[in-house]
Amino acid sequence: MSRSRYILPIALVVVLAGLAGGIRLYLSNGPKLVEWRPDTRAYDRDRKLEAGALGRAPRIWAPAKTPDIVVIVLDTTRLDRLGMYGYTRDTTPHLDAWSQKARIYDQFRADGPWSLPSHASLFTGKWPIAHGAHGVPLSVAEQASPLAAGTPTVARALRAAGYRTVGIAANKAFLDSSWGLNQGFDVWLCDDITKGSDGSVAPSADRVERMAQQALAKPRDGGLFLFLNFMDPHTPWTPRRGYVREPDKIRKNTLPGGDAWQRATERLMQDHEATPETLASWSEAYDGELRFMDEQLGALLDALPSLGIDDNDYVFILSDHGEYLGEHHLVEHSKDVYETVTHVPLLIRGPGYAAGRDATPLQHHDIASLILAAAGLPPLANSASTATAGVQVTESYYARKKELANPKLAAQFNRIRRAFVQYPHALILGGDGSQEAYDLTDDAGELSPLTDGPWIDGMKATAAAWGASQTVAPIVVNDQPENTDALKALGYVQ
């Protein structure tokens, strides 16, 4: 029998084997999308926690004496990636629809470039320099300085006025009870919430959404102050099937935890360029997380009327900071005070907030007074005010210990930086003597620093006057153990 009859089958096997190897090689570096679906087992694990803290009885309706107030922080959410601020890649269709009846603020800026200082400003009405909950030098053992015990907060004031105060936070790294942000809350769910049901290291948006509905369904006689923190856009990203629009752009080794992540980000922060493929991978993964969060947020917003949150109540939706995806040779956040991270979204619905755009300059510390005003209460004592100061200030104190301990990066981040904005002018000043000035009208991305201009000296004088008027809060030693596992999982500890 001729051997030629075996040649074609053998060749076909060889080709198929080669193709299989190539496919395996592609998949090892290509998209690995998580198949997400609600995890009933994870829900069951939270049942005891929810039942004890939030209650499970049906809502008992009574004449409202005071308005309910819901504050939703979308952790690590960039303004320029949301539809109502001009993004066209359908990342937030549910929030976009809700925003059509909201007041949309175009000049809202963060008090700090990461979660701890921004949330502390939101709760205290003070700039970070005054409340002290911010980063610390490498010589200090802790990751950061917590909010000092006994600090007057929005939650304390509302609770004293008869409100039930409930906080549900997915950010276990810097919103757990060790950082003092739970002061004044009757219920603070963060430390013990189950992780994401789809492999995400922080409690995913479906967990927060379900617990929020449970909190709103609990019987109450007075007002409810409900604070929520959604965490999904924060690294490490979890690309999910159905939420990533172009999965072929996802290169898993470039994402946090991948082989190339540490190398690419370290080189980037040393002024090397990241490859277009790496930048596209980060961008696609980030957008996918926004879509997932938006869908869960949409379910909550749709349910609010049936849970008693109507036009007589208040809903604030905002971000604590944005996220660098390669801009200014930076990645993640907590490293500097450019607009990418400091210019963030704010939407408000409630009495006195007509739908439409609003150019009023506001910051996190201003929201504290707006929340209390919604409840008919005065501002907290010694509250700051962007309006009276005449300038928006974002403060960055050093960076996380991961960068400060890296000899290749320490000099870059071992400093205090502040951004002063009187739109459209922005001035960034560093404790190391650095100075950058930008006209945001012509240079929204802050790519071309100006060396002179008639407004720069005036801004420097404003910055000096602001600094001279501030009382500097002392660094506080964290007397509770830090959540080391959460810090590592979210990239704050190497």
Buried (B, 14 or more C-beta within 10 A) or exposed (E): EEEEEEEEEEEEEEEEEEEEEEEEEEEEBBBEBBEBEEBEEBBEBBEEBBEEBBBEEEEEEEEBEBBBBBBBBBBBBBBBBBBBBEBEBEBBEBBBBBBEEBBBBBBBBBBBBBBBBBBBBBBBBBBBBBBBBBBBEBEBEBBBBBBBEEBBBBBBBBBEBEBBBBBBBBBBBBBBBBBBBBBBBBBBBBBEBBBBBBEBBBBBBBBBBBBBBBBBBBEBEBBBBBBBBBBBBBBBBBBBBBBBEEBEBBBBBBBBBBEBBEEBBBBBBEEEEBEEEBBBBBBBBBBBBBBBBBBBBBBBBEBBEEBBBEEEBBBBBBBBBBBBBBBBBBBBBBBBBBBBBBBBBBBBBBEEBEEEEBEEBBBBBBBBBBBBEBBEBEBBEEBBBBEEBEBBBBBBBBBBBBBBEBEEBBEBBBBBBBBBBBBBBBBBBBEEEEEBBBBBEEBBEBEEEBEEEEBBEEBBEBBEEBBEEBEEBEBBEBEEEBBEEBBBBBBBBE
